[in-house]
Amino acid sequence: MLERPSTRSRERRQRRILRWALLALLLLLVFAVGVAFGQALDDAPEPGGATTSVRTLTPLEQERPARTVTVTVTQP
């Protein structure tokens, strides 16, 4: 005749199954994080790329000078 498994062996088997399920879930999580990290590295811009920035500067208002001076140099 077949005997029913004892409660203790059934609990042990359930713990073993639960442990393997948690291990598989942990491995799946580590794999997913690795894939996400790889995608993030792949999407990063290339280092040292040229960046062009164009700005238009408007000149400031200037006041008239108080006096002007002319300098003449005769020897180089």
N, CA, C and O atoms as a MOPAC input file, in Angstrom:
PM7 MOZYME 1SCF
protein

 N      0.79500 1    -1.19000 1     0.00000 1
 C      0.00000 1     0.00000 1     0.00000 1
 C      0.84500 1     1.26600 1     0.00000 1
 O      1.97000 1     1.29400 1     0.50000 1
 N      0.27100 1     2.29900 1    -0.57100 1
 C      0.94400 1     3.59400 1    -0.58600 1
 C      0.62400 1     4.35400 1     0.68600 1
 O     -0.52800 1     4.44100 1     1.11200 1
 N      1.65000 1     4.89100 1     1.27000 1
 C      1.43500 1     5.67200 1     2.48600 1
 C      1.36400 1     7.15100 1     2.13500 1
 O      2.01600 1     7.61500 1     1.20000 1
 N      0.58500 1     7.86000 1     2.87600 1
 C      0.50700 1     9.30200 1     2.68500 1
 C      1.78100 1     9.91900 1     3.25200 1
 O      2.25500 1     9.51000 1     4.31100 1
 N      2.33000 1    10.90000 1     2.54900 1
 C      3.53400 1    11.54000 1     3.08400 1
 C      3.22500 1    12.25400 1     4.38500 1
 O      2.14400 1    12.81600 1     4.56500 1
 N      4.16000 1    12.22400 1     5.25700 1
 C      3.93700 1    12.87700 1     6.54600 1
 C      3.88800 1    14.39300 1     6.36600 1
 O      4.34200 1    14.93000 1     5.35600 1
 N      3.33900 1    15.05100 1     7.34400 1
 C      3.19900 1    16.50700 1     7.29500 1
 C      4.57600 1    17.17300 1     7.25500 1
 O      4.77600 1    18.17900 1     6.57300 1
 N      5.50600 1    16.59700 1     7.99000 1
 C      6.85000 1    17.17800 1     8.03900 1
 C      7.53100 1    17.11800 1     6.67200 1
 O      8.14600 1    18.09900 1     6.25600 1
 N      7.43700 1    16.00500 1     5.97300 1
 C      8.07300 1    15.89900 1     4.65800 1
 C      7.35700 1    16.79000 1     3.64600 1
 O      7.98800 1    17.33200 1     2.73800 1
 N      6.04700 1    16.94200 1     3.80000 1
 C      5.29900 1    17.82600 1     2.90200 1
 C      5.73900 1    19.27400 1     3.11400 1
 O      5.92000 1    20.01400 1     2.14700 1
 N      5.91000 1    19.67900 1     4.36600 1
 C      6.36900 1    21.04300 1     4.66100 1
 C      7.77400 1    21.26600 1     4.12300 1
 O      8.07800 1    22.33000 1     3.58200 1
 N      8.63000 1    20.26100 1     4.27200 1
 C      9.98500 1    20.36100 1     3.75500 1
 C      9.97500 1    20.52800 1     2.23900 1
 O     10.72800 1    21.33800 1     1.69900 1
 N      9.12900 1    19.77100 1     1.55500 1
 C      9.02400 1    19.86000 1     0.09700 1
 C      8.49800 1    21.23400 1    -0.31100 1
 O      8.98500 1    21.82800 1    -1.27300 1
 N      7.50500 1    21.73800 1     0.42100 1
 C      6.95900 1    23.05700 1     0.10100 1
 C      8.01300 1    24.14500 1     0.30100 1
 O      8.10300 1    25.07800 1    -0.49700 1
 N      8.81000 1    24.02800 1     1.36600 1
 C      9.88100 1    25.00800 1     1.58600 1
 C     10.90800 1    24.94300 1     0.46900 1
 O     11.39600 1    25.97900 1     0.01700 1
 N     11.24400 1    23.74100 1     0.02100 1
 C     12.21600 1    23.58600 1    -1.05000 1
 C     11.68600 1    24.21300 1    -2.33700 1
 O     12.42200 1    24.89700 1    -3.04800 1
 N     10.40800 1    23.97800 1    -2.63200 1
 C      9.80200 1    24.56700 1    -3.83600 1
 C      9.77200 1    26.08600 1    -3.71800 1
 O     10.06700 1    26.79400 1    -4.68100 1
 N      9.41700 1    26.58300 1    -2.54300 1
 C      9.38500 1    28.02300 1    -2.32800 1
 C     10.78200 1    28.62200 1    -2.47200 1
 O     10.93900 1    29.69200 1    -3.06000 1
 N     11.79100 1    27.94600 1    -1.94400 1
 C     13.16300 1    28.43100 1    -2.06000 1
 C     13.59800 1    28.49300 1    -3.52400 1
 O     14.22100 1    29.47100 1    -3.93800 1
 N     13.27900 1    27.46200 1    -4.31300 1
 C     13.63900 1    27.46300 1    -5.73100 1
 C     12.87800 1    28.54800 1    -6.49500 1
 O     13.42500 1    29.17900 1    -7.39900 1
 N     11.61500 1    28.75700 1    -6.12500 1
 C     10.82400 1    29.79800 1    -6.78800 1
 C     11.40100 1    31.18400 1    -6.48700 1
 O     11.49200 1    32.02600 1    -7.38000 1
 N     11.78700 1    31.42100 1    -5.23700 1
 C     12.39000 1    32.70700 1    -4.87900 1
 C     13.74100 1    32.89200 1    -5.56700 1
 O     14.06800 1    33.99800 1    -5.99800 1
 N     14.52200 1    31.83000 1    -5.67200 1
 C     15.79600 1    31.90800 1    -6.36500 1
 C     15.59400 1    32.22500 1    -7.85000 1
 O     16.31800 1    33.04400 1    -8.41700 1
 N     14.61900 1    31.58300 1    -8.46700 1
 C     14.32700 1    31.85300 1    -9.87900 1
 C     13.85200 1    33.29900 1   -10.05700 1
 O     14.23800 1    33.96300 1   -11.02000 1
 N     13.02700 1    33.78300 1    -9.14300 1
 C     12.54900 1    35.16700 1    -9.20000 1
 C     13.71200 1    36.14200 1    -9.03200 1
 O     13.77600 1    37.15500 1    -9.72900 1
 N     14.62700 1    35.84600 1    -8.11800 1
 C     15.79400 1    36.69500 1    -7.91500 1
 C     16.67400 1    36.71800 1    -9.16800 1
 O     17.14400 1    37.78200 1    -9.57200 1
 N     16.89800 1    35.57000 1    -9.77600 1
 C     17.69400 1    35.51500 1   -10.99700 1
 C     17.02200 1    36.28900 1   -12.13200 1
 O     17.69600 1    36.97400 1   -12.90200 1
 N     15.71600 1    36.18200 1   -12.23200 1
 C     14.97600 1    36.92800 1   -13.25500 1
 C     15.09500 1    38.43200 1   -13.00800 1
 O     15.24500 1    39.20500 1   -13.95400 1
 N     15.03100 1    38.84200 1   -11.76400 1
 C     15.16700 1    40.25500 1   -11.41900 1
 C     16.57000 1    40.76700 1   -11.75800 1
 O     16.71400 1    41.85800 1   -12.31000 1
 N     17.59600 1    39.99100 1   -11.43400 1
 C     18.97100 1    40.38700 1   -11.75500 1
 C     19.14900 1    40.48300 1   -13.26700 1
 O     19.80600 1    41.40300 1   -13.75500 1
 N     18.57800 1    39.55800 1   -14.00100 1
 C     18.66100 1    39.59200 1   -15.45900 1
 C     17.97900 1    40.85200 1   -16.00500 1
 O     18.52000 1    41.51200 1   -16.89200 1
 N     16.80100 1    41.18500 1   -15.48200 1
 C     16.06700 1    42.36500 1   -15.95100 1
 C     16.84900 1    43.64700 1   -15.65100 1
 O     16.89000 1    44.55500 1   -16.48100 1
 N     17.46200 1    43.72500 1   -14.48500 1
 C     18.26500 1    44.90300 1   -14.13800 1
 C     19.48000 1    44.99500 1   -15.06300 1
 O     19.86100 1    46.09000 1   -15.47700 1
 N     20.07900 1    43.87100 1   -15.38200 1
 C     21.21700 1    43.86500 1   -16.30600 1
 C     20.83100 1    44.32900 1   -17.69100 1
 O     21.56700 1    45.09100 1   -18.31900 1
 N     19.68300 1    43.87900 1   -18.17900 1
 C     19.20700 1    44.31300 1   -19.49800 1
 C     18.91700 1    45.81000 1   -19.49200 1
 O     19.26300 1    46.51400 1   -20.44000 1
 N     18.28300 1    46.29800 1   -18.42700 1
 C     17.98300 1    47.73200 1   -18.33100 1
 C     19.27500 1    48.55100 1   -18.28600 1
 O     19.36100 1    49.60800 1   -18.91200 1
 N     20.27100 1    48.07100 1   -17.55400 1
 C     21.55400 1    48.77100 1   -17.47800 1
 C     22.23900 1    48.78300 1   -18.84300 1
 O     22.81100 1    49.79700 1   -19.24200 1
 N     22.18300 1    47.67700 1   -19.54900 1
 C     22.76800 1    47.62000 1   -20.89100 1
 C     22.08200 1    48.56300 1   -21.85500 1
 O     22.74600 1    49.21200 1   -22.66400 1
 N     20.77400 1    48.65100 1   -21.78400 1
 C     20.03200 1    49.58000 1   -22.63900 1
 C     20.39600 1    51.02400 1   -22.31000 1
 O     20.53300 1    51.85200 1   -23.21000 1
 N     20.55200 1    51.32700 1   -21.02400 1
 C     20.91300 1    52.68700 1   -20.62100 1
 C     22.29700 1    53.05100 1   -21.14800 1
 O     22.51200 1    54.17900 1   -21.59200 1
 N     23.23300 1    52.11100 1   -21.10200 1
 C     24.56600 1    52.38600 1   -21.64100 1
 C     24.52700 1    52.55600 1   -23.15000 1
 O     25.26600 1    53.36800 1   -23.70600 1
 N     23.67500 1    51.79900 1   -23.80900 1
 C     23.57500 1    51.87500 1   -25.26100 1
 C     22.93300 1    53.19100 1   -25.70200 1
 O     23.27500 1    53.71700 1   -26.76100 1
 N     22.01300 1    53.72600 1   -24.90800 1
 C     21.31700 1    54.95700 1   -25.26100 1
 C     22.11000 1    56.21100 1   -24.92400 1
 O     21.71500 1    57.30500 1   -25.32800 1
 N     23.21400 1    56.08800 1   -24.19900 1
 C     23.99900 1    57.25100 1   -23.78600 1
 C     24.64800 1    57.91100 1   -25.01000 1
 O     25.03200 1    57.21500 1   -25.94900 1
 N     24.77200 1    59.22700 1   -25.01000 1
 C     25.41200 1    59.89900 1   -26.14300 1
 C     26.89400 1    59.55800 1   -26.21100 1
 O     27.51000 1    59.21000 1   -25.20300 1
 N     27.45200 1    59.66000 1   -27.39400 1
 C     28.86800 1    59.38100 1   -27.59600 1
 C     29.69600 1    60.47300 1   -26.91700 1
 O     29.39100 1    61.65400 1   -27.08200 1
 N     30.72700 1    60.11200 1   -26.16200 1
 C     31.54700 1    61.13600 1   -25.50200 1
 C     32.40200 1    61.88500 1   -26.52300 1
 O     32.84800 1    61.31200 1   -27.51700 1
 N     32.61900 1    63.14900 1   -26.26800 1
 C     33.48300 1    63.95600 1   -27.12400 1
 C     32.81700 1    64.45000 1   -28.39100 1
 O     33.50200 1    64.95000 1   -29.28300 1
 N     31.51800 1    64.32900 1   -28.49700 1
 C     30.82100 1    64.82300 1   -29.68000 1
 C     30.83700 1    66.33900 1   -29.72600 1
 O     30.87500 1    66.99400 1   -28.68400 1
 N     30.81000 1    66.89800 1   -30.92200 1
 C     30.83600 1    68.35000 1   -31.08300 1
 C     29.45500 1    68.93400 1   -30.77400 1
 O     28.42700 1    68.40700 1   -31.20200 1
 N     29.46200 1    70.01300 1   -30.03700 1
 C     28.22500 1    70.72000 1   -29.71500 1
 C     28.35000 1    72.14800 1   -30.22000 1
 O     29.30400 1    72.84600 1   -29.87700 1
 N     27.40800 1    72.58300 1   -31.02100 1
 C     27.41600 1    73.93800 1   -31.55900 1
 C     26.32700 1    74.74600 1   -30.86800 1
 O     25.17600 1    74.32000 1   -30.78100 1
 N     26.71300 1    75.91300 1   -30.38000 1
 C     25.77700 1    76.79800 1   -29.71400 1
 C     25.81800 1    78.14300 1   -30.42900 1
 O     26.89600 1    78.70800 1   -30.61500 1
 N     24.66100 1    78.66300 1   -30.83100 1
 C     24.59500 1    79.93200 1   -31.55300 1
 C     23.83400 1    80.92700 1   -30.68800 1
 O     22.71000 1    80.66800 1   -30.25800 1
 N     24.47600 1    82.08600 1   -30.43800 1
 C     23.82600 1    83.13900 1   -29.66400 1
 C     23.96600 1    84.45000 1   -30.40800 1
 O     24.98700 1    84.69200 1   -31.05100 1
 N     22.97700 1    85.28100 1   -30.33100 1
 C     23.02700 1    86.61800 1   -30.92000 1
 C     23.13000 1    87.61600 1   -29.77900 1
 O     22.26400 1    87.67500 1   -28.90700 1
 N     24.20200 1    88.39900 1   -29.79700 1
 C     24.41200 1    89.38300 1   -28.74800 1
 C     24.01300 1    90.75900 1   -29.26400 1
 O     24.36000 1    91.13200 1   -30.38500 1
 N     23.29500 1    91.49900 1   -28.45900 1
 C     22.92300 1    92.87000 1   -28.83400 1
 C     23.90800 1    93.83400 1   -28.16800 1
 O     24.22300 1    93.67900 1   -26.98800 1
 N     24.38700 1    94.81300 1   -28.90500 1
 C     25.37300 1    95.73800 1   -28.32400 1
 C     24.72600 1    96.62900 1   -27.27000 1
 O     23.54300 1    96.96200 1   -27.34700 1
 N     25.54000 1    97.00500 1   -26.28100 1
 C     25.06800 1    97.89900 1   -25.22700 1
 C     25.15000 1    99.34600 1   -25.70600 1
 O     25.93100 1    99.67100 1   -26.60000 1
 N     24.36300 1   100.18200 1   -25.12100 1
 C     24.41100 1   101.61700 1   -25.43200 1
 C     25.72300 1   102.18700 1   -24.92200 1
 O     26.17400 1   101.85000 1   -23.82700 1
 N     26.34100 1   103.06500 1   -25.73200 1
 C     27.59800 1   103.67400 1   -25.32300 1
 C     27.41300 1   105.18000 1   -25.16600 1
 O     26.66300 1   105.82300 1   -25.90100 1
 N     28.12400 1   105.71100 1   -24.18300 1
 C     28.08000 1   107.15900 1   -23.96600 1
 C     29.14800 1   107.82400 1   -24.82300 1
 O     30.13800 1   107.20600 1   -25.21500 1
 N     28.91700 1   109.10300 1   -25.10000 1
 C     29.93500 1   109.84600 1   -25.85300 1
 C     31.13500 1   110.05200 1   -24.94500 1
 O     30.96600 1   110.27000 1   -23.74500 1
 N     32.36000 1   109.98500 1   -25.49900 1
 C     33.55100 1   110.20200 1   -24.66900 1
 C     33.63400 1   111.65900 1   -24.21600 1
 O     33.15500 1   112.55500 1   -24.91100 1
 N     34.23700 1   111.89400 1   -23.05900 1
 C     34.38200 1   113.25500 1   -22.52600 1
 C     35.32900 1   114.06500 1   -23.40600 1
 O     35.05700 1   115.23500 1   -23.67300 1
 N     36.41400 1   113.48400 1   -23.85600 1
 C     37.32500 1   114.14900 1   -24.78200 1
 C     38.03200 1   113.08800 1   -25.61600 1
 O     38.12100 1   111.92900 1   -25.21000 1
 N     38.52500 1   113.47900 1   -26.76100 1
 C     39.26000 1   112.57400 1   -27.63400 1
 C     40.69200 1   113.05200 1   -27.74300 1
 O     40.95000 1   114.25400 1   -27.68900 1
 N     41.63100 1   112.12300 1   -27.89600 1
 C     43.05200 1   112.44100 1   -27.97500 1
 C     43.60500 1   111.74000 1   -29.19800 1
 O     43.28700 1   110.57800 1   -29.45500 1
 N     44.44100 1   112.45500 1   -29.95900 1
 C     45.10600 1   111.88600 1   -31.11700 1
 C     46.59000 1   111.73600 1   -30.78500 1
 O     47.22500 1   112.69800 1   -30.35300 1
 N     47.14700 1   110.54300 1   -30.98100 1
 C     48.56000 1   110.28400 1   -30.69100 1
 C     49.23800 1   109.97700 1   -32.01000 1
 O     48.77800 1   109.13100 1   -32.77700 1
 N     50.37100 1   110.69300 1   -32.27600 1
 C     51.13700 1   110.49500 1   -33.48800 1
 C     52.50700 1   109.93700 1   -33.10700 1
 O     53.20800 1   110.52000 1   -32.28000 1
 N     52.88900 1   108.80200 1   -33.71100 1
 C     54.19100 1   108.19400 1   -33.44900 1
 C     55.05200 1   108.37200 1   -34.67300 1
 O     54.63500 1   108.02300 1   -35.77700 1
 N     56.26000 1   108.91500 1   -34.50200 1
 C     57.13000 1   109.17700 1   -35.65400 1
 C     58.18000 1   108.09200 1   -35.82200 1
 O     58.62600 1   107.88000 1   -36.94900 1
 N     58.59800 1   107.40300 1   -34.79800 1
 C     59.59400 1   106.34400 1   -34.90800 1
 C     58.94400 1   104.99700 1   -34.58400 1
 O     58.15300 1   104.86600 1   -33.64900 1
 N     59.31600 1   103.99300 1   -35.40600 1
 C     58.71900 1   102.67800 1   -35.13300 1
 C     59.31900 1   101.97600 1   -33.94900 1
 O     58.90500 1   100.86500 1   -33.61600 1

